[in-house]
Structure formats: structure tokens, C-alpha cells
Amino acid sequence: MVKKVEKILVPLDFSEYAEKAYKFAKEQGWKVVVLHVLEEGLLERIYPFFSARGLDFEDFVRERKSLAERELERFDAEKRIVKVGKSWKEIVKTADEENVDLIVMTERGSGEEKIFGSCAERVIRHANKPVLIVR
């Protein structure tokens, strides 16, 4: 028996590519959970350049998380989630935690130039849920 797709996870990095996956999911009438992951290594690299003077790293991360939460508000979703970690790991983990039927994402995000981005490839390889790649 084929399970009906009802609830899906769409990882968003706020790129036009990721938003295509979101639009596709909404067109299908699915319940959408959106996820934005603040990449931990990137946060550490940008901290010296983007933090206010005297702002410690933990406060910087909280500030970035708050900005991402506000950005996610523009998406009509059942749930909006912001996490800190490795993107592909958090996508796989969130799909399980939210018990989604499907992960819908694009083949590349804002920073990936390959035909199949490393994040998408890792999600496909490690996810316990089906993954649909939208072009």
C-alpha cells in the first residue's frame, strides 16, 4: 500500500532555488514544515565581521536565529523551525522528529555550484524519509 503524502519538510536557505521547492510543495496542497539551519562552521567564520562590538558569540548566534525566525514568518507553513548545526544532519533529524512523509528540496542551494549539491546528496544518502528533488 502506498502512503499518502500529507506532511512534508522543506529546508530553506532563503535562496531562489530553495523557494522553488517551497512553492512546489504548496502547489501540491501538502502541509509544510519549513526549516532553516544556521551552519555552525559558517557562524564561527562570520562572527568577527558581522557581530556588534562587544557581542559575545552566544548572543550573536541568538541574534542570527532571531533574524532567521523573522524571515521564516513570510512562509505559510504548519511549523517554522530554525536550528544550528550541519545542514544535512539537521534536515535528516528534523524529518524524523516531525514525522514528515517526504523531504522536498532543490538540487542546490545558495552556495552550491555543482549539479547535485553536497547537502542534497547527503540528505538523500542518510534520510529515513523519501526525498524529492525539485529543479
DRENPA-3360 file (N, C-alpha, C; in nm, 2 decimals, always signed):
BEGIN
1 = MVKKVEKI = +0.08/-0.12/+0.00/+0.00/+0.00/+0.00/+0.09/+0.12/+0.00 ~ +0.05/+0.22/-0.08/+0.13/+0.34/-0.09/+0.07/+0.44/+0.01 ~ +0.16/+0.50/+0.09/+0.12/+0.60/+0.19/+0.09/+0.73/+0.12 ~ -0.02/+0.80/+0.16/-0.05/+0.93/+0.10/+0.04/+1.04/+0.16 ~ +0.10/+1.12/+0.08/+0.18/+1.23/+0.13/+0.09/+1.34/+0.18 ~ +0.11/+1.38/+0.31/+0.04/+1.48/+0.37/+0.12/+1.59/+0.43 ~ +0.23/+1.55/+0.50/+0.31/+1.65/+0.57/+0.45/+1.64/+0.52 ~ +0.51/+1.75/+0.48/+0.65/+1.75/+0.42/+0.74/+1.85/+0.49;
9 = LVPLDFSE = +0.87/+1.83/+0.47/+0.97/+1.92/+0.52/+1.04/+1.99/+0.40 ~ +1.04/+2.12/+0.41/+1.12/+2.19/+0.31/+1.23/+2.27/+0.38 ~ +1.35/+2.23/+0.35/+1.46/+2.31/+0.41/+1.48/+2.44/+0.33 ~ +1.50/+2.55/+0.39/+1.51/+2.68/+0.32/+1.64/+2.75/+0.36 ~ +1.72/+2.79/+0.26/+1.83/+2.87/+0.29/+1.81/+3.02/+0.24 ~ +1.68/+3.04/+0.20/+1.64/+3.17/+0.15/+1.69/+3.20/+0.01 ~ +1.74/+3.10/-0.06/+1.78/+3.12/-0.20/+1.66/+3.11/-0.29 ~ +1.67/+3.16/-0.41/+1.56/+3.14/-0.50/+1.54/+2.99/-0.54;
17 = YAEKAYKF = +1.64/+2.91/-0.53/+1.63/+2.77/-0.56/+1.55/+2.70/-0.45 ~ +1.58/+2.73/-0.32/+1.50/+2.67/-0.21/+1.35/+2.71/-0.22 ~ +1.33/+2.83/-0.25/+1.19/+2.88/-0.26/+1.11/+2.81/-0.36 ~ +1.18/+2.76/-0.47/+1.11/+2.68/-0.57/+1.05/+2.56/-0.51 ~ +1.13/+2.49/-0.42/+1.08/+2.37/-0.35/+0.96/+2.40/-0.27 ~ +0.97/+2.52/-0.20/+0.85/+2.56/-0.11/+0.73/+2.58/-0.20 ~ +0.74/+2.65/-0.31/+0.63/+2.68/-0.39/+0.57/+2.56/-0.45 ~ +0.66/+2.46/-0.49/+0.61/+2.33/-0.55/+0.53/+2.26/-0.44;
25 = AKEQGWKV = +0.58/+2.26/-0.32/+0.51/+2.19/-0.21/+0.37/+2.25/-0.18 ~ +0.36/+2.38/-0.18/+0.24/+2.45/-0.16/+0.14/+2.42/-0.27 ~ +0.19/+2.42/-0.39/+0.10/+2.39/-0.51/+0.04/+2.25/-0.50 ~ +0.10/+2.16/-0.43/+0.05/+2.02/-0.41/-0.05/+2.01/-0.30 ~ -0.07/+2.12/-0.22/-0.16/+2.12/-0.11/-0.11/+2.05/+0.01 ~ +0.02/+2.02/+0.02/+0.07/+1.95/+0.13/+0.08/+2.04/+0.25 ~ +0.08/+1.99/+0.37/+0.11/+2.06/+0.50/+0.27/+2.07/+0.50 ~ +0.31/+2.19/+0.51/+0.45/+2.22/+0.50/+0.52/+2.26/+0.63;
33 = VVLHVLEE = +0.63/+2.20/+0.67/+0.71/+2.24/+0.78/+0.84/+2.29/+0.71 ~ +0.87/+2.42/+0.74/+0.99/+2.48/+0.69/+1.10/+2.48/+0.79 ~ +1.22/+2.46/+0.74/+1.34/+2.45/+0.83/+1.45/+2.54/+0.77 ~ +1.51/+2.62/+0.86/+1.63/+2.69/+0.82/+1.74/+2.65/+0.92 ~ +1.86/+2.61/+0.87/+1.97/+2.57/+0.95/+2.08/+2.68/+0.94 ~ +2.12/+2.73/+1.06/+2.23/+2.82/+1.07/+2.36/+2.73/+1.07 ~ +2.44/+2.73/+0.97/+2.55/+2.64/+0.96/+2.66/+2.68/+1.07 ~ +2.68/+2.59/+1.16/+2.77/+2.62/+1.27/+2.91/+2.67/+1.23;
41 = GLLERIYP = +2.97/+2.61/+1.13/+3.10/+2.65/+1.09/+3.10/+2.79/+1.03 ~ +3.00/+2.82/+0.95/+2.98/+2.95/+0.89/+2.96/+3.06/+1.00 ~ +2.88/+3.03/+1.10/+2.86/+3.12/+1.20/+2.99/+3.16/+1.27 ~ +3.08/+3.07/+1.29/+3.21/+3.09/+1.36/+3.30/+3.18/+1.27 ~ +3.29/+3.16/+1.14/+3.37/+3.23/+1.04/+3.32/+3.38/+1.03 ~ +3.19/+3.40/+1.03/+3.14/+3.54/+1.01/+3.13/+3.62/+1.13 ~ +3.14/+3.55/+1.25/+3.12/+3.62/+1.38/+3.21/+3.75/+1.39 ~ +3.34/+3.74/+1.36/+3.42/+3.86/+1.38/+3.38/+3.98/+1.29;
49 = FFSARGLD = +3.32/+3.95/+1.17/+3.28/+4.05/+1.08/+3.14/+4.11/+1.09 ~ +3.05/+4.03/+1.14/+2.91/+4.07/+1.14/+2.85/+4.09/+1.28 ~ +2.93/+4.07/+1.38/+2.88/+4.09/+1.52/+2.90/+4.24/+1.56 ~ +2.81/+4.29/+1.65/+2.83/+4.42/+1.70/+2.94/+4.42/+1.80 ~ +3.01/+4.53/+1.82/+3.12/+4.54/+1.91/+3.07/+4.49/+2.05 ~ +3.15/+4.40/+2.11/+3.12/+4.36/+2.25/+3.02/+4.25/+2.26 ~ +2.96/+4.20/+2.14/+2.86/+4.10/+2.14/+2.93/+3.96/+2.15 ~ +2.91/+3.88/+2.25/+2.97/+3.75/+2.26/+2.91/+3.65/+2.16;
57 = FEDFVRER = +2.98/+3.54/+2.13/+2.94/+3.45/+2.03/+2.80/+3.39/+2.05 ~ +2.77/+3.36/+2.18/+2.63/+3.30/+2.20/+2.52/+3.40/+2.17 ~ +2.54/+3.53/+2.21/+2.45/+3.63/+2.18/+2.44/+3.65/+2.03 ~ +2.55/+3.64/+1.96/+2.55/+3.66/+1.81/+2.47/+3.55/+1.75 ~ +2.48/+3.42/+1.80/+2.40/+3.31/+1.74/+2.25/+3.33/+1.77 ~ +2.22/+3.38/+1.89/+2.08/+3.41/+1.92/+2.02/+3.51/+1.83 ~ +2.10/+3.62/+1.81/+2.06/+3.72/+1.72/+2.03/+3.67/+1.57 ~ +2.12/+3.59/+1.53/+2.11/+3.53/+1.39/+1.99/+3.44/+1.39;
65 = KSLAEREL = +1.97/+3.36/+1.49/+1.85/+3.28/+1.50/+1.72/+3.36/+1.50 ~ +1.72/+3.46/+1.57/+1.60/+3.55/+1.57/+1.57/+3.61/+1.43 ~ +1.68/+3.65/+1.36/+1.66/+3.71/+1.23/+1.60/+3.60/+1.13 ~ +1.65/+3.48/+1.14/+1.60/+3.37/+1.06/+1.46/+3.34/+1.09 ~ +1.42/+3.34/+1.22/+1.28/+3.31/+1.26/+1.19/+3.42/+1.20 ~ +1.23/+3.54/+1.20/+1.15/+3.65/+1.14/+1.14/+3.63/+0.99 ~ +1.25/+3.59/+0.93/+1.25/+3.57/+0.78/+1.15/+3.45/+0.74 ~ +1.15/+3.35/+0.83/+1.06/+3.24/+0.80/+0.91/+3.27/+0.81;
73 = ERFDAEKR = +0.88/+3.38/+0.88/+0.74/+3.42/+0.90/+0.67/+3.45/+0.77 ~ +0.75/+3.48/+0.67/+0.68/+3.51/+0.54/+0.64/+3.39/+0.46 ~ +0.67/+3.27/+0.51/+0.63/+3.14/+0.45/+0.51/+3.09/+0.52 ~ +0.40/+3.06/+0.45/+0.28/+3.00/+0.50/+0.31/+2.85/+0.53 ~ +0.33/+2.82/+0.66/+0.37/+2.68/+0.69/+0.30/+2.64/+0.82 ~ +0.29/+2.51/+0.84/+0.23/+2.45/+0.96/+0.32/+2.47/+1.08 ~ +0.45/+2.47/+1.05/+0.55/+2.49/+1.15/+0.68/+2.55/+1.09 ~ +0.74/+2.64/+1.16/+0.87/+2.70/+1.12/+0.97/+2.67/+1.22;
81 = IVKVGKSW = +1.09/+2.62/+1.18/+1.19/+2.58/+1.27/+1.33/+2.64/+1.23 ~ +1.40/+2.68/+1.32/+1.54/+2.73/+1.30/+1.63/+2.65/+1.39 ~ +1.73/+2.59/+1.34/+1.83/+2.51/+1.41/+1.97/+2.56/+1.38 ~ +2.06/+2.52/+1.47/+2.21/+2.54/+1.44/+2.27/+2.41/+1.43 ~ +2.36/+2.39/+1.33/+2.43/+2.26/+1.31/+2.47/+2.25/+1.17 ~ +2.50/+2.12/+1.13/+2.53/+2.09/+1.00/+2.40/+2.07/+0.92 ~ +2.39/+2.14/+0.81/+2.26/+2.15/+0.74/+2.20/+2.01/+0.71 ~ +2.28/+1.92/+0.65/+2.22/+1.79/+0.61/+2.18/+1.71/+0.73;
89 = KEIVKTAD = +2.26/+1.72/+0.84/+2.23/+1.64/+0.96/+2.10/+1.69/+1.02 ~ +2.08/+1.82/+1.03/+1.96/+1.88/+1.09/+1.84/+1.85/+1.00 ~ +1.85/+1.85/+0.87/+1.74/+1.82/+0.78/+1.69/+1.67/+0.81 ~ +1.79/+1.58/+0.81/+1.75/+1.44/+0.83/+1.69/+1.42/+0.97 ~ +1.75/+1.48/+1.07/+1.70/+1.47/+1.21/+1.56/+1.54/+1.22 ~ +1.54/+1.65/+1.17/+1.41/+1.72/+1.17/+1.30/+1.64/+1.10 ~ +1.33/+1.58/+0.99/+1.24/+1.50/+0.92/+1.18/+1.39/+1.01 ~ +1.27/+1.33/+1.08/+1.23/+1.22/+1.17/+1.15/+1.27/+1.29;
97 = EENVDLIV = +1.20/+1.38/+1.35/+1.14/+1.44/+1.47/+0.99/+1.49/+1.44 ~ +0.98/+1.54/+1.32/+0.85/+1.60/+1.28/+0.76/+1.49/+1.21 ~ +0.81/+1.37/+1.19/+0.74/+1.26/+1.13/+0.68/+1.30/+1.00 ~ +0.76/+1.36/+0.91/+0.71/+1.40/+0.78/+0.70/+1.28/+0.69 ~ +0.62/+1.30/+0.58/+0.61/+1.19/+0.48/+0.72/+1.20/+0.38 ~ +0.77/+1.32/+0.36/+0.86/+1.35/+0.25/+0.94/+1.47/+0.28 ~ +1.07/+1.47/+0.23/+1.15/+1.59/+0.23/+1.15/+1.64/+0.08 ~ +1.12/+1.77/+0.07/+1.12/+1.83/-0.07/+1.23/+1.94/-0.06;
105 = MTERGSGE = +1.33/+1.93/-0.15/+1.43/+2.03/-0.16/+1.49/+2.04/-0.30 ~ +1.57/+2.14/-0.32/+1.63/+2.16/-0.46/+1.76/+2.09/-0.46 ~ +1.81/+2.07/-0.58/+1.94/+2.01/-0.60/+2.06/+2.09/-0.55 ~ +2.04/+2.22/-0.54/+2.14/+2.31/-0.49/+2.08/+2.42/-0.42 ~ +2.17/+2.48/-0.33/+2.12/+2.60/-0.25/+2.20/+2.72/-0.30 ~ +2.20/+2.82/-0.21/+2.26/+2.95/-0.25/+2.41/+2.94/-0.27 ~ +2.48/+2.85/-0.21/+2.63/+2.85/-0.22/+2.68/+2.73/-0.30 ~ +2.60/+2.65/-0.36/+2.65/+2.53/-0.42/+2.64/+2.54/-0.57;
113 = EKIFGSCA = +2.75/+2.51/-0.64/+2.76/+2.53/-0.78/+2.75/+2.39/-0.86 ~ +2.76/+2.28/-0.79/+2.75/+2.15/-0.86/+2.61/+2.12/-0.90 ~ +2.60/+2.03/-0.99/+2.47/+1.98/-1.04/+2.39/+1.93/-0.92 ~ +2.45/+1.85/-0.84/+2.39/+1.80/-0.72/+2.47/+1.84/-0.60 ~ +2.41/+1.93/-0.52/+2.49/+1.99/-0.41/+2.52/+1.89/-0.31 ~ +2.62/+1.92/-0.23/+2.67/+1.82/-0.13/+2.56/+1.80/-0.02 ~ +2.49/+1.91/+0.01/+2.39/+1.89/+0.12/+2.28/+1.80/+0.07 ~ +2.23/+1.82/-0.05/+2.12/+1.74/-0.11/+2.17/+1.59/-0.12;
121 = ERVIRHAN = +2.29/+1.58/-0.16/+2.34/+1.44/-0.18/+2.35/+1.37/-0.04 ~ +2.39/+1.44/+0.06/+2.40/+1.38/+0.19/+2.26/+1.35/+0.25 ~ +2.17/+1.44/+0.23/+2.03/+1.41/+0.28/+1.97/+1.29/+0.21 ~ +1.99/+1.28/+0.08/+1.94/+1.16/+0.01/+2.00/+1.03/+0.06 ~ +2.13/+1.04/+0.09/+2.20/+0.92/+0.14/+2.17/+0.88/+0.28 ~ +2.13/+0.98/+0.36/+2.12/+0.95/+0.51/+1.97/+0.95/+0.56 ~ +1.88/+1.01/+0.48/+1.75/+1.03/+0.53/+1.67/+0.90/+0.54 ~ +1.59/+0.89/+0.65/+1.50/+0.78/+0.67/+1.37/+0.80/+0.60;
129 = KPVLIVR = +1.35/+0.92/+0.54/+1.23/+0.96/+0.47/+1.26/+0.97/+0.32 ~ +1.16/+0.96/+0.23/+1.18/+0.98/+0.09/+1.22/+1.13/+0.07 ~ +1.30/+1.15/-0.03/+1.35/+1.28/-0.07/+1.31/+1.31/-0.21 ~ +1.24/+1.42/-0.24/+1.20/+1.47/-0.37/+1.28/+1.59/-0.40 ~ +1.36/+1.58/-0.51/+1.44/+1.69/-0.56/+1.37/+1.77/-0.67 ~ +1.35/+1.90/-0.64/+1.28/+1.99/-0.74/+1.38/+2.07/-0.81 ~ +1.37/+2.08/-0.94/+1.46/+2.16/-1.02/+1.41/+2.29/-1.05;
% end
